[in-house]
Amino acid sequence: MGLWASQVTPRLVASGGEDEKVRALRARACEGLRGEVVELGFGSAHNVGLYPAAVTRVTAVEPSDVAWDLGAERRARSPIPIVRGDLDGQWLSLDDGSADAVLSTFTLCTIPDVHRALAEVRRVLRPGAALHFLEHGIAQDEGVQRWQRLIEPVQKKVFDGCHLTRPIDRLVEESGLVIQDIERGYAPMPKVMRPWVFGYLGRARRT
Ligand SMILES: C[S@@+](CC[C@H](N)C(=O)[O-])C[C@H]1O[C@@H](n2cnc3c(N)ncnc32)[C@H](O)[C@@H]1O
């Protein structure tokens, strides 16, 4: 991992994660979490404070030490225990069916082999448990999609492999998880931001 990806990107992401509107969407993604939760791409702990009281423990999967350290104060304020688990969502050491829920916010865009990571999510979820996701990805309008394809190579360089064109709903379905509810749409931001803010908020269950 280069200096930019290891040192700069986590700081850019950490400083951009606390917008009020984004936080409201994060809160909705966290609704209904309970028990043993695995958080994929935990980052700098931006979902801390939003986990429901029914969550007993969060196992954080996060490769970046810089992102992890930037979240230290937020983690310290969490009434719910948070432990750092595996470093790579593509290869989880957790047992099959051991998680009551998996949470992923703005992470499926970045994991290199997203199919592999979603297969791991499905494997570690207990039957009936769900992946809660809040992700950005390919927009519905062709005009915006064209911009997304154009910008994506630069985006990937600046934001540590972050894709703009991943079809999050299709990828989740292809993993064998069954989408229970999903909302798709642009976050309430200026039109010029559209390539970055087409969101997918939902839950997908392991049957
Ligand atoms: C855009 S950030 C989002 C962070 C956090 N989920 C949030 O909502 O603020 C993407 C995160 O995915 C992490 N990541 C990158 N590759 C990963 C992998 N293979 N497995 C798990 N997490 C990964 C990055 O280190 C980063 O923290």
The ligand as a Gaussian input file, in Angstrom:
#p B3LYP/6-31G(d) Opt

LIG

0 1
 C      -14.804000       4.953000       2.472000
 S      -14.168000       4.142000       3.863000
 C      -15.615000       3.918000       4.882000
 C      -15.300000       3.722000       6.307000
 C      -16.489000       3.468000       7.228000
 N      -17.192000       2.270000       6.887000
 C      -17.445000       4.627000       7.230000
 O      -18.629000       4.454000       6.956000
 O      -17.004000       5.746000       7.557000
 C      -13.842000       2.499000       3.277000
 C      -13.217000       1.629000       4.339000
 O      -13.017000       0.299000       3.827000
 C      -11.779000      -0.162000       4.310000
 N      -11.314000      -1.277000       3.484000
 C      -10.551000      -1.236000       2.356000
 N      -10.284000      -2.469000       1.930000
 C      -10.893000      -3.319000       2.788000
 C      -10.956000      -4.737000       2.880000
 N      -10.362000      -5.525000       1.990000
 N      -11.651000      -5.271000       3.908000
 C      -12.269000      -4.478000       4.815000
 N      -12.239000      -3.135000       4.775000
 C      -11.555000      -2.558000       3.773000
 C      -10.887000       1.064000       4.263000
 O       -9.723000       0.924000       5.043000
 C      -11.843000       2.126000       4.783000
 O      -11.813000       2.225000       6.177000

